């Protein structure tokens, strides 16, 4: 047995990357939790604050792939440190911006950094672990993003209610700089700042059999990215406006808002942590379970807002589903991409993910303004159903291709 086959997971490095993911998602989603505070001071509507999420995500869509190609020769360790530093600077700009227009500009700056970060971190994670460890490693690093819903968004909401929304952004910027120092200390150093370990394609028998299709197909990568865009469009058409919906339709108090968000986030983080254990050998069936769980939770919240305990239970179930979903989507992506395709596949996935965020937040804002608070929830349900139908079509095409190849 070679030394590499005995090598354990590099937990310190993975936890550091998870912490960086935490900061990234926290910064992205802070306007959702602080919407009710930002809108009055900036003299705009809730939908305008929701559009800050769209601006952020649209920036990622337009810049992540060309920037990843342009910066491909820069060691990924160095790149991650630099983009998180830019995250911190952009977040300070948000806190200091005197008007809505300059807040939007600051979101463009942080969006550029976010796009490069997420197009880099998944591929980087795959280089520092053995092939059979990839799903577990991605579960850990991706779990940091889910943890942002547990701690990042609720704590930033609480800070905003206590000190003001600008102070909340400054506090997160300071935390981001701390994470930069952590990355510098714990990420492995090798030649040119990259890990010396190399990995092949993700071809573990369990994942290969579970997905039942060609493992190195750019076409399948593209289809997974389209599926991702639809799921995220549904997710953010509703979640971007969770604060005003919970306050107005479910009728919780401002003091209860962070508690409800903690409930959503705890369910999300527990699910993300358990994904590798529950679904390593069956990512496809895990995806369908997760999609139905998200759909059921969102439907309960949308249909029964007047029944507060029932509605909040639906909110928590939705959070659990969202905890599973990104890890399962990334597992399908990495299984579909060869080692040489990983950087491109990660960039395409990141683009699809953020097209979903941008279009979802914008769609939810339009529906909210035109049809009222419950309209985003209806869009969420419709898009989840569409995603399930598309996934069935993708699986059918995979089985057909596999049969033709025999």
C-alpha positions in Angstrom: 0.0 0.0 0.0 1.5 3.3 -1.1 1.8 6.2 1.4 -0.7 8.2 -0.6 -3.4 5.5 -0.1 -2.9 5.8 3.7 -3.1 9.6 3.7 -5.9 10.9 5.8 -8.2 13.8 5.0 -6.3 17.1 5.5 -8.8 18.3 8.0 -7.2 21.6 8.9 -7.1 22.7 5.3 -10.6 21.5 4.6 -11.9 23.4 7.7 -10.1 26.5 6.6 -11.7 26.2 3.1 -15.1 25.6 4.8 -14.6 28.8 6.8 -13.8 30.7 3.6 -17.0 29.3 2.1 -18.8 30.5 5.2 -17.6 34.0 4.7 -18.4 34.0 1.0 -22.0 32.9 1.4 -22.5 35.2 4.4 -21.4 38.2 2.4 -23.6 37.2 -0.6 -26.8 36.7 1.4 -26.5 39.5 4.0 -28.9 41.8 2.2 -31.6 39.1 2.5 -31.4 39.2 6.3 -30.9 42.9 6.6 -33.5 43.9 3.9 -36.0 45.4 6.4 -33.2 47.7 7.8 -31.4 48.6 4.6 -34.5 49.5 2.5 -35.8 52.4 4.7 -32.3 54.0 5.2 -31.4 53.8 1.5 -34.9 54.9 0.6 -35.7 52.0 -1.7 -38.2 49.1 -1.8 -37.5 45.6 -0.5 -37.3 44.4 -4.1 -34.4 46.8 -4.7 -32.5 45.3 -1.8 -33.2 41.9 -3.2 -31.8 43.1 -6.5 -28.4 43.6 -4.7 -28.3 39.8 -4.6 -29.0 39.7 -8.3 -26.3 42.3 -9.1 -23.8 40.2 -7.0 -24.7 37.0 -8.8 -24.9 38.5 -12.3 -21.4 39.9 -11.7 -20.3 36.3 -11.0 -21.9 35.0 -14.1 -20.2 37.6 -16.4 -16.7 37.4 -14.8 -16.0 34.0 -13.2 -15.3 31.9 -16.3 -13.1 34.5 -18.2 -11.3 35.4 -15.0 -10.6 31.8 -14.1 -9.1 31.2 -17.5 -7.1 34.4 -17.3 -5.8 33.6 -13.9 -5.3 29.9 -14.5 -1.5 30.1 -14.0 -1.7 31.7 -10.6 -1.4 29.1 -7.8 -4.9 28.4 -6.4 -3.7 28.9 -2.8 -2.5 32.4 -3.7 -5.7 33.1 -5.6 -8.0 32.1 -2.7 -6.1 34.4 -0.4 -6.3 37.3 -2.8 -10.0 37.0 -3.5 -10.9 36.8 0.1 -8.9 40.0 0.8 -11.0 41.6 -2.0 -14.1 40.3 -0.3 -13.2 42.2 2.8 -12.4 45.4 1.0 -15.6 45.3 -1.0 -17.7 44.6 2.1 -16.2 47.7 3.8 -17.2 49.7 0.7 -20.8 48.4 1.2 -20.8 49.5 4.8 -19.5 53.0 4.0 -21.5 53.6 0.8 -23.8 56.7 1.3 -26.5 55.7 -1.2 -28.0 52.7 -3.0 -26.0 53.2 -6.2 -22.7 53.0 -4.5 -23.9 50.0 -2.4 -24.6 48.3 -5.8 -21.1 49.2 -7.1 -19.6 47.6 -3.9 -21.6 44.5 -4.6 -20.1 44.3 -8.1 -16.6 44.3 -6.5 -17.5 41.5 -4.0 -19.3 39.6 -6.8 -16.1 39.5 -8.9 -14.2 38.0 -5.9 -17.0 35.6 -5.2 -17.0 34.2 -8.7 -13.3 33.5 -8.7 -13.5 32.0 -5.2 -16.2 29.4 -6.0 -14.7 28.5 -9.4 -11.5 27.8 -7.6 -12.4 26.2 -4.3 -14.1 23.1 -5.6 -11.3 22.2 -8.0 -8.7 23.0 -5.3 -10.5 20.8 -2.8 -10.2 17.9 -5.3 -6.4 18.3 -5.6 -5.7 18.0 -1.9 -7.5 14.7 -1.3 -7.5 11.2 -2.8 -10.2 10.5 -5.5 -12.4 8.4 -3.1 -12.3 11.2 -0.5 -13.6 13.9 -2.9 -17.3 13.7 -2.0 -16.5 13.8 1.8 -14.1 16.7 1.3 -16.6 18.6 -0.8 -19.2 18.0 1.9 -16.9 19.6 4.5 -16.0 22.6 2.4 -19.5 23.0 1.1 -20.8 22.7 4.6 -19.2 26.0 5.4 -21.6 27.6 3.0 -24.5 25.9 4.7 -23.2 27.0 8.1 -23.5 30.6 6.8 -27.3 30.1 7.0 -26.9 28.8 10.6 -24.6 31.5 11.9 -23.7 34.0 9.2 -27.1 35.3 8.1 -28.9 35.1 11.5 -25.9 36.7 13.3 -25.6 39.5 10.7 -29.3 40.1 11.1 -29.0 40.3 14.8 -26.0 42.6 14.6 -27.9 44.8 12.2 -30.8 45.0 14.6 -28.5 45.8 17.5 -25.8 48.0 15.9 -27.2 48.9 12.5 -26.8 47.2 9.2 -23.5 49.1 8.3 -21.8 47.8 11.5 -22.9 44.3 10.5 -21.1 44.6 7.2 -17.9 46.0 8.9 -17.9 43.1 11.4 -18.1 40.5 8.6 -15.3 42.3 6.7 -13.1 42.0 9.8 -14.0 38.3 10.0 -13.0 37.9 6.4 -9.5 39.2 7.1 -9.1 36.7 9.9 -10.0 33.9 7.5 -7.3 35.2 5.1 -4.7 34.7 7.8 -6.0 31.2 8.6 -5.7 30.2 4.9 -2.1 31.5 4.8 -1.2 29.4 7.8 -2.9 26.0 7.0 -3.3 25.6 3.2 -0.7 23.1 2.0 2.3 24.5 0.1 4.0 22.7 -2.8 5.6 23.7 -6.0 4.4 27.1 -7.1 2.2 27.2 -4.0 0.1 24.2 -5.1 -0.2 20.9 -3.4 2.2 18.3 -4.6 -0.5 15.6 -4.6 -2.2 14.9 -8.0 -5.5 13.1 -8.5 -7.2 11.4 -11.4 -10.8 11.6 -12.5 -13.5 10.9 -9.9 -14.2 7.4 -10.9 -15.1 5.6 -7.7 -17.3 2.6 -8.4 -20.1 3.7 -6.1 -20.5 7.1 -7.7 -20.0 5.8 -11.2 -22.7 3.1 -10.8 -25.1 5.4 -9.1 -24.9 8.0 -11.9 -25.1 5.3 -14.6 -23.6 7.3 -17.4 -20.4 8.6 -19.0 -18.1 10.2 -16.5 -16.2 12.6 -18.7 -18.8 14.3 -20.8 -18.9 18.0 -21.2 -22.4 17.6 -22.4 -23.4 16.1 -19.1 -21.6 18.8 -17.2 -23.6 21.4 -19.1 -26.9 19.6 -18.3 -26.0 19.4 -14.6 -25.3 23.2 -14.7 -28.7 23.9 -16.3 -30.3 21.8 -13.6 -28.4 23.8 -11.0 -29.5 27.1 -12.5 -33.2 26.1 -12.3 -32.9 24.8 -8.7 -31.2 28.0 -7.6 -33.6 30.2 -9.4 -36.4 28.6 -7.5 -34.5 28.8 -4.2 -33.6 32.4 -4.4 -36.9 33.6 -5.9 -38.3 32.9 -2.4 -35.3 32.8 0.0 -34.1 36.3 -1.0 -37.4 37.7 0.5 -37.6 35.4 3.5 -37.3 38.2 6.1 -40.2 40.4 4.9 -42.3 37.2 4.2 -41.7 35.9 7.8 -42.4 39.3 9.3 -45.5 40.1 7.3 -47.2 36.8 6.3 -46.1 34.5 9.1 -46.3 37.4 11.5 -43.3 36.7 13.6 -41.6 39.6 15.5 -38.3 41.1 14.6 -36.8 39.5 17.6 -38.0 36.1 16.4 -36.6 36.6 12.9 -33.0 35.5 13.6 -34.3 32.6 15.6 -36.4 31.4 12.6 -33.3 31.8 10.4 -31.2 29.9 12.9 -33.7 27.0 12.6 -33.5 27.0 8.8 -29.7 27.2 9.0 -29.2 24.5 11.6 -31.3 22.1 9.5 -29.3 23.1 6.5 -25.9 22.5 8.1 -26.9 19.2 9.7 -28.1 18.0 6.3 -24.9 19.2 4.5 -22.8 17.4 7.1 -24.7 14.2 6.7 -24.8 14.2 2.9 -21.6 12.2 2.4 -22.6 9.6 5.0 -26.2 9.2 3.6 -25.8 9.5 -0.1 -22.2 8.6 -1.2 -23.3 5.5 -3.0 -26.7 6.8 -4.2 -26.3 10.5 -5.1 -29.1 10.3 -7.7 -31.8 9.0 -5.4 -30.5 11.4 -2.8 -31.0 14.3 -5.2 -34.7 13.3 -5.8 -35.3 13.0 -2.0 -33.8 16.4 -1.5 -35.8 18.1 -4.3 -39.0 16.7 -2.9 -38.0 17.8 0.7 -37.4 21.3 -0.5 -40.6 21.4 -2.5 -42.7 20.1 0.5 -41.1 22.6 2.9 -41.6 25.6 0.6 -45.2 24.5 -0.2 -46.1 24.3 3.5 -44.6 27.7 4.1 -46.4 29.3 1.1 -49.8 27.7 1.6 -50.1 27.9 5.4 -48.4 31.1 6.5 -51.3 31.9 8.9 -50.6 28.7 10.9 -47.4 29.9 12.4 -46.0 26.6 13.9 -46.8 24.7 10.6 -45.3 27.4 8.5 -42.1 27.5 10.5 -41.9 23.7 10.3 -42.0 24.0 6.6 -39.3 26.7 6.7 -37.0 24.3 8.6 -37.8 21.4 6.2 -36.9 23.6 3.3 -33.6 24.4 5.1 -32.8 20.7 5.4 -33.4 20.2 1.7 -31.2 23.1 0.8 -28.4 21.7 3.0 -28.3 18.5 1.0 -28.8 20.0 -2.5 -25.5 21.9 -3.3 -23.3 18.9 -2.2 -25.3 16.5 -4.3 -25.2 18.8 -7.3 -21.4 19.2 -6.9 -21.0 15.4 -6.6 -22.9 15.0 -9.9 -20.7 17.7 -11.5 -17.4 16.2 -10.4 -18.4 12.7 -11.4 -19.3 14.0 -14.9 -16.0 15.9 -15.4 -12.6 14.4 -16.1 -9.5 15.7 -14.2 -8.6 18.0 -17.1 -12.1 19.4 -17.2 -12.4 20.2 -13.5 -11.5 23.9 -13.6 -13.8 24.5 -16.6 -16.6 22.4 -15.1 -16.3 24.3 -11.8 -16.5 27.6 -13.6 -19.5 26.5 -15.6 -21.2 25.2 -12.5 -20.5 28.4 -10.7 -22.0 30.3 -13.7 -25.1 28.2 -13.6 -25.4 28.5 -9.9 -25.2 32.3 -10.0 -27.5 32.6 -13.1 -30.0 30.9 -10.8 -29.3 33.3 -7.9 -29.5 36.4 -10.1 -32.6 35.4 -12.0 -34.3 34.0 -8.9 -33.8 37.2 -6.8 -34.9 39.4 -9.7 -37.9 37.2 -10.5 -38.9 37.1 -6.8 -38.7 40.9 -6.6 -40.8 41.4 -9.7 -43.5 38.9 -8.4 -43.4 40.5 -5.0 -44.0 44.0 -6.4 -46.6 42.9 -8.9 -48.6 40.2 -7.0 -47.7 40.3 -3.3 -45.8 38.4 -0.7 -47.0 34.9 -1.6 -46.0 35.1 -5.3 -42.3 34.2 -4.8 -43.3 31.0 -3.0 -45.5 30.0 -5.9 -42.6 30.5 -8.3 -40.4 28.5 -6.0 -42.7 25.5 -6.2 -43.1 25.7 -10.0 -39.4 25.8 -10.6 -38.7 22.9 -8.3 -41.2 20.8 -10.2 -39.5 21.9 -13.4 -36.1 20.8 -12.0 -37.5 17.4 -11.1 -38.8 16.9 -14.6 -35.5 18.0 -16.1 -33.6 15.6 -13.9 -35.8 12.7 -15.0 -35.0 13.6 -18.6 -31.3 13.8 -17.9 -31.3 10.4 -16.2 -33.2 8.9 -19.2 -30.7 10.3 -21.6 -27.8 8.9 -19.5 -29.4 5.4 -19.5 -30.0 5.6 -23.2 -26.4 6.6 -23.9 -25.0 3.9 -21.6 -27.2 1.2 -23.4 -26.0 2.4 -26.8 -22.4 2.2 -25.7 -22.7 -1.5 -24.7 
